[in-house]
Amino acid sequence: MSALLLAGGLWTGALDAQQPATPDPAAQTPAPPTPALDDAEFDKALPPLEQTAPATPAPTTEPPPPLVAPELQQPLPPLATFESTPAPTIGAEQGDAARQIPYTVKVEGLKPLELDDDFKTLSALLHDGKKAANATQIGARAQEDKGLAERLMRSEGYLDGTAIVTIPAATDPVATVPVTITATPGTRYKLGAITVTGAEPEPTRFARRALRLKTGDPIAAAAIEDSEARVALRLPEQGYPFAKVGQRDILIDGATATGDYTLPIESGRKARYGKLRTEGDPVFTLRHLNVFPRFDPGEIYDSRKVDDLRQALIGTSLLSTVSVEPIATGEVQPDGTELVDLLVRQKRGPARTLSATGGYGTGEGVKLTGSWEHRNFFPPEGALIVTALAGTQQQSLSTTFRRSDAGQRDRTFEGGLTVSRQRFDAYDAQSVTLGASIARQSTPIWQKRWTYSIGTELTATRETPFDALLATRPKDTYLIAALPLQGGYDTSNSLLDPTRGLRVNLKLSPEAQKTTTSGGGFDTYLRMLAETSTYRRLTRALVLAGRVRVGSIVGASRDSIAPSRRLYSGGGGSVRGFGYQQLGPKDVNGDPIGGRSLTEFAVEARYRFGNYGIVPFFDGGRVGEKSTPSISGMRYGVGIGARYYTNFGPFRIDVATPLNRQKGESKIGVYISIGQAF
């Protein structure tokens, strides 16, 4: 009997022994041998050659032509009359061809090693629905997963780890097949001596610190690869732009279950910054390119500052692709360092943008804004922007010139002219504004921690202030000169959808105003506004956000200030539940007249699931006639919002109602826009 164990099945085979037959005595007697012939007798025994000539072949006759059936002599029928439906398979039921064998998978020994999740992610048995066409396919998948289990164990230092597959012999062709993979890790190998070779002492020291490997650490592949990647990053940060990390060597000692680790490196010569070079599309000249670096020629090379230069060039939005790479010059300095130039490769990107946005707010109506921008109309980085706003209660047209990186990185000069018309319950205004500013501001591409703006503004506006004596709103013309100042601090992680961090923003605007009806000189006053907001992630899906805003106007009475320059509250970006500018003092007709002090707060719980979100919120605010902010007489609004998250920010719909609603106030406020409320 012989046997073969194959894939859990037992194959057996047997050979039957044959019994020998009884011998015949007669057959045992040998025959006498035939006597041999000599050559003469052999030649005499041969026949004459004439008798060996081939015989004359008999005459043959042509066979009759084959008979052809009359049906075969007819022309073939057209293809259109051919029946293409295949005949049914005899003896096979429907669905037999798609029948598959189900199986279960049990993995033992990997969970204590914290490798169970990795195995499930990569398993061939688990990735195919736990069904197979036949037992051979199950066996092939099991063998693949056996190798996977062993590779995972080796990657964590279990170099002697083994795995076995158990699949019992199938007795029922349709029964579920249990598959068991048992992993035996064995001893975990650890690092012995750790050595960095091939470089001078200084780069060797940098590399050793970056490795973060210690004697006694497990020989884990991920930890070792991460450490080597840190070496490749660390050396260029310390002045070695051309450093190379070689192939590691780990000498294993099975007796002590340790491995001595050796990493060869080539550091090259230490470098200092040389000059900038450029090639490709001439979007920026070398003169303008030298505005962007945050380093000076002769400084020790640091790859982080090179990355910063590349990101600044991307932030201009004028290049489709850009790269910055070090170029060896061979110029060795007295201290042994080498000058390294930086080659900037430019490829021109689209410079024109056409955009549109829309929104709606209770009391503010519908707003549609469209803009056309040419970001390099006046090179370098001189943008021309034309913006039009069309709304149910306001319209405007503006033209803006903006020079980015004006003589200094991140410094922007901006000048513009705006013509607008506003028709709110608080006032009507037709205005012309001419303004200019120098600023350092954040953009969605390049968010900055510190920002500022210093500007000047001239406005001529015709408005309808409320006259308390006459209880009317006569028209008046105001000439206003302002010096708006702004400073900001921002540690949030996003401009449109922050989930952590803090923002602080301060605004001061000394202003001088003259009216055509007063006949006197200019009235002066100071407008101040401070706002802070904070964001804290409570869970992966929940962010708590809060905002506080206070404002004040000092130096002039409320009624002497143009209505458009007073403080108002209420609306989607203020206190939700109230109409736009509807919170605060009102005239005899119930229309808002604004104030000189402002106090607001808002709290939101932003819960996100996938691309959607729900945001319950609670807002409060107050506008006072006096210039000192107060919390006396605060009004509150409560509501809930929906969010749809896109690549450029969340789409927002908020619905709110005022608490302790008063006569004339809306029951529901609806606000639609892009971006969070704050």
HELIX and SHEET records of a PDB file:
HELIX    1   1 ALA A   26  GLN A   28  5                                   3    
HELIX    2   2 ASP A   39  ALA A   45  1                                   7    
HELIX    3   3 LEU A   49  THR A   52  5                                   4    
HELIX    4   4 PRO A   70  GLN A   73  5                                   4    
HELIX    5   5 LEU A   79  THR A   81  5                                   3    
HELIX    6   6 LYS A  111  LEU A  113  5                                   3    
HELIX    7   7 ASP A  116  LEU A  122  1                                   7    
HELIX    8   8 LEU A  126  ASP A  128  5                                   3    
HELIX    9   9 ALA A  135  SER A  155  1                                  21    
HELIX   10  10 PRO A  201  LEU A  211  1                                  11    
HELIX   11  11 ALA A  221  GLU A  237  1                                  17    
HELIX   12  12 LEU A  286  LEU A  289  1                                   4    
HELIX   13  13 SER A  303  GLY A  315  1                                  13    
HELIX   14  14 PRO A  563  ARG A  565  5                                   3    
SHEET    1   A 2 SER A   2  LEU A   6  0                                        
SHEET    2   A 2 GLY A   9  GLY A  13 -1                                        
SHEET    1   B 4 LYS A 131  ALA A 132  0                                        
SHEET    2   B 4 ILE A 101  GLU A 108 -1                                        
SHEET    3   B 4 VAL A 177  THR A 184  1                                        
SHEET    4   B 4 THR A 162  THR A 166 -1                                        
SHEET    1   C 3 LYS A 190  THR A 197  0                                        
SHEET    2   C 3 THR A 258  GLU A 266  1                                        
SHEET    3   C 3 LYS A 244  VAL A 245 -1                                        
SHEET    1   D 3 LYS A 190  THR A 197  0                                        
SHEET    2   D 3 THR A 258  GLU A 266  1                                        
SHEET    3   D 3 ASP A 249  ASP A 253 -1                                        
SHEET    1   E 3 ALA A 271  GLY A 280  0                                        
SHEET    2   E 3 GLU A 338  ARG A 348  1                                        
SHEET    3   E 3 LEU A 319  VAL A 332 -1                                        
SHEET    1   F10 ARG A 352  GLY A 361  0                                        
SHEET    2   F10 GLY A 365  HIS A 374 -1                                        
SHEET    3   F10 GLY A 382  GLY A 391 -1                                        
SHEET    4   F10 GLN A 394  ARG A 403 -1                                        
SHEET    5   F10 THR A 412  ARG A 423 -1                                        
SHEET    6   F10 ASP A 428  ARG A 440 -1                                        
SHEET    7   F10 TRP A 450  GLU A 463 -1                                        
SHEET    8   F10 ASP A 476  ALA A 482 -1                                        
SHEET    9   F10 GLY A 501  THR A 515 -1                                        
SHEET   10   F10 LEU A 485  ASP A 490 -1                                        
SHEET    1   G 8 ARG A 352  GLY A 361  0                                        
SHEET    2   G 8 GLY A 669  ILE A 674 -1                                        
SHEET    3   G 8 GLY A 649  PRO A 658 -1                                        
SHEET    4   G 8 ARG A 635  THR A 646 -1                                        
SHEET    5   G 8 TYR A 612  GLY A 624 -1                                        
SHEET    6   G 8 SER A 597  PHE A 609 -1                                        
SHEET    7   G 8 LEU A 542  VAL A 554 -1                                        
SHEET    8   G 8 ASP A 523  ARG A 537 -1                                        
END                                                                             
